[in-house]
Amino acid sequence: MKTILAALGLGIAFVSCTHSQTSDNQSKTLDSTAVDSVVVLAPPKDSLSVYLPDIKVSLPEAQTVVVKEDPVFFKSKSYKAIPLQVVLDKFIPAYKRLDLKQTQIVFECEDGYNPSMSLEKVLQKKSYLAISDVEAPAGQDWINPKKGDHEMKIAPFYVVYTDVPAKDVTYKWPYNLVKISLSAASKELAVLFPKDDDTQVKGFELFKVNCLTCHSLNKVGGKMGPELNYPKSITEYWQVDQIKQFVKAPTSFRNECKMPALTHLSDKELDEIVNYLKYMAKHKVKV
């Protein structure tokens, strides 16, 4: 799922890793309904990325899949979908030459949500690229759920699993998806790993799973939420207790906050994350 630290009222803070509203520029440039009129060019066979709206009309035939626990709609859902491995086989076949354990699959969404996972982990499960909602009204591909007063845009694509429980936050369910790319795990994370302090490894792992999909540290990570370390660390202008309280109950700090309360993180785990952020405050990127 899409979780983690978010923005408060002053300056920067922590933002939800559930999607925010798509920007005007994105909605103008990414019109998935106009794809059928575009000449489709297949990506090079050695490419490690694919822009999904460009290949929509070339996708293999979809099948109906049932997701018993959909973490976005909070109920059982049915979709027209294509096995993710089939999509990779056709459009990023070069992945077969990679070390799956050392490769990250990166999902890029219109609104800036940028989750990544181990490619091996994704392909071990029954993962699918959903192209439409079976329950959508006639003439429409998707139903957009609401979170409070905010309508969440699912189109043009949504990654789902038929064998992953909704409570397993280590799996990402990116919707509003437009691009899939592959990158070396070591390249993405090496600059954030606490090489000189083993006591911070736990906090690093927790931050990687729960925060990095939306937030960056030293310019590495998601773009949906604010950078949390450069030029100033969140720990340099927020008190630790307030950070933890905000993560537990964002709406008690900010009206209509899009971040959910992160009830799955214990106080000890939050302390580990904050301590890691303090460590990173002393290891800022040099520009």
Solvent accessible surface area in square Angstrom, and as a share of the most:
residue,aa,sasa,rsa
1,M,43,0.19
2,K,7,0.03
3,T,11,0.06
4,I,1,0.00
5,L,3,0.01
6,A,1,0.01
7,A,16,0.13
8,L,5,0.03
9,G,64,0.62
10,L,151,0.75
11,G,76,0.73
12,I,53,0.27
13,A,0,0.00
14,F,2,0.01
15,V,29,0.17
16,S,1,0.00
17,C,0,0.00
18,T,25,0.15
19,H,6,0.03
20,S,30,0.19
21,Q,136,0.60
22,T,18,0.10
23,S,53,0.34
24,D,106,0.55
25,N,112,0.58
26,Q,46,0.20
27,S,56,0.36
28,K,155,0.66
29,T,105,0.61
30,L,33,0.16
31,D,76,0.39
32,S,22,0.14
33,T,119,0.69
34,A,47,0.36
35,V,9,0.05
36,D,111,0.58
37,S,101,0.65
38,V,81,0.47
39,V,127,0.73
40,V,38,0.22
41,L,144,0.72
42,A,76,0.59
43,P,25,0.16
44,P,91,0.57
45,K,144,0.61
46,D,98,0.51
47,S,21,0.14
48,L,67,0.33
49,S,35,0.23
50,V,4,0.03
51,Y,74,0.28
52,L,0,0.00
53,P,11,0.07
54,D,68,0.35
55,I,2,0.01
56,K,52,0.22
57,V,77,0.44
58,S,37,0.24
59,L,25,0.12
60,P,39,0.25
61,E,166,0.75
62,A,23,0.18
63,Q,86,0.38
64,T,72,0.42
65,V,9,0.05
66,V,78,0.45
67,V,2,0.01
68,K,162,0.68
69,E,92,0.41
70,D,1,0.01
71,P,6,0.04
72,V,14,0.08
73,F,25,0.11
74,F,174,0.73
75,K,111,0.47
76,S,60,0.38
77,K,3,0.01
78,S,25,0.16
79,Y,0,0.00
80,K,84,0.35
81,A,0,0.00
82,I,1,0.00
83,P,41,0.26
84,L,0,0.00
85,Q,85,0.38
86,V,58,0.34
87,V,0,0.00
88,L,0,0.00
89,D,53,0.28
90,K,93,0.40
91,F,6,0.03
92,I,0,0.00
93,P,30,0.19
94,A,2,0.02
95,Y,8,0.03
96,K,128,0.54
97,R,180,0.66
98,L,58,0.29
99,D,84,0.44
100,L,56,0.28
101,K,137,0.58
102,Q,101,0.45
103,T,8,0.04
104,Q,20,0.09
105,I,0,0.00
106,V,15,0.09
107,F,0,0.00
108,E,59,0.27
109,C,10,0.06
110,E,2,0.01
111,D,17,0.09
112,G,19,0.18
113,Y,0,0.00
114,N,35,0.18
115,P,0,0.00
116,S,24,0.16
117,M,8,0.03
118,S,30,0.20
119,L,0,0.00
120,E,49,0.22
121,K,62,0.26
122,V,0,0.00
123,L,33,0.16
124,Q,127,0.56
125,K,74,0.31
126,K,122,0.52
127,S,7,0.05
128,Y,26,0.10
129,L,0,0.00
130,A,0,0.00
131,I,42,0.21
132,S,19,0.12
133,D,6,0.03
134,V,72,0.42
135,E,83,0.37
136,A,18,0.14
137,P,71,0.44
138,A,108,0.84
139,G,91,0.88
140,Q,108,0.48
141,D,69,0.36
142,W,21,0.07
143,I,58,0.29
144,N,56,0.29
145,P,20,0.13
146,K,143,0.61
147,K,64,0.27
148,G,70,0.67
149,D,131,0.68
150,H,28,0.13
151,E,91,0.41
152,M,15,0.07
153,K,66,0.28
154,I,0,0.00
155,A,19,0.15
156,P,6,0.04
157,F,1,0.00
158,Y,0,0.00
159,V,0,0.00
160,V,0,0.00
161,Y,1,0.00
162,T,46,0.26
163,D,56,0.29
164,V,9,0.05
165,P,53,0.33
166,A,20,0.16
167,K,171,0.72
168,D,43,0.22
169,V,27,0.15
170,T,53,0.31
171,Y,9,0.04
172,K,5,0.02
173,W,0,0.00
174,P,0,0.00
175,Y,1,0.00
176,N,1,0.01
177,L,0,0.00
178,V,10,0.06
179,K,63,0.27
180,I,0,0.00
181,S,18,0.11
182,L,11,0.06
183,S,38,0.25
184,A,49,0.38
185,A,15,0.11
186,S,71,0.45
187,K,166,0.70
188,E,38,0.17
189,L,22,0.11
190,A,42,0.32
191,V,89,0.51
192,L,1,0.00
193,F,82,0.34
194,P,0,0.00
195,K,141,0.60
196,D,106,0.55
197,D,42,0.22
198,D,122,0.63
199,T,103,0.60
200,Q,28,0.12
201,V,43,0.25
202,K,107,0.45
203,G,0,0.00
204,F,7,0.03
205,E,66,0.29
206,L,20,0.10
207,F,2,0.01
208,K,59,0.25
209,V,41,0.23
210,N,4,0.02
211,C,0,0.00
212,L,13,0.06
213,T,6,0.03
214,C,0,0.00
215,H,0,0.00
216,S,13,0.08
217,L,0,0.00
218,N,16,0.08
219,K,123,0.52
220,V,35,0.20
221,G,23,0.22
222,G,1,0.01
223,K,165,0.70
224,M,26,0.11
225,G,9,0.08
226,P,28,0.17
227,E,31,0.14
228,L,0,0.00
229,N,0,0.00
230,Y,63,0.24
231,P,98,0.62
232,K,123,0.52
233,S,0,0.00
234,I,0,0.00
235,T,26,0.15
236,E,87,0.39
237,Y,86,0.33
238,W,38,0.13
239,Q,129,0.57
240,V,46,0.26
241,D,92,0.48
242,Q,73,0.32
243,I,4,0.02
244,K,32,0.14
245,Q,98,0.43
246,F,1,0.00
247,V,1,0.00
248,K,84,0.36
249,A,41,0.31
250,P,2,0.01
251,T,91,0.53
252,S,86,0.55
253,F,80,0.33
254,R,99,0.36
255,N,129,0.66
256,E,122,0.55
257,C,17,0.10
258,K,72,0.31
259,M,4,0.02
260,P,40,0.25
261,A,49,0.38
262,L,4,0.02
263,T,125,0.73
264,H,78,0.35
265,L,12,0.06
266,S,57,0.37
267,D,74,0.38
268,K,149,0.63
269,E,47,0.21
270,L,3,0.02
271,D,55,0.29
272,E,38,0.17
273,I,1,0.01
274,V,6,0.04
275,N,68,0.35
276,Y,0,0.00
277,L,1,0.00
278,K,88,0.37
279,Y,27,0.10
280,M,3,0.01
281,A,17,0.13
282,K,169,0.72
283,H,74,0.33
284,K,60,0.25
285,V,48,0.28
286,K,192,0.81
287,V,137,0.78
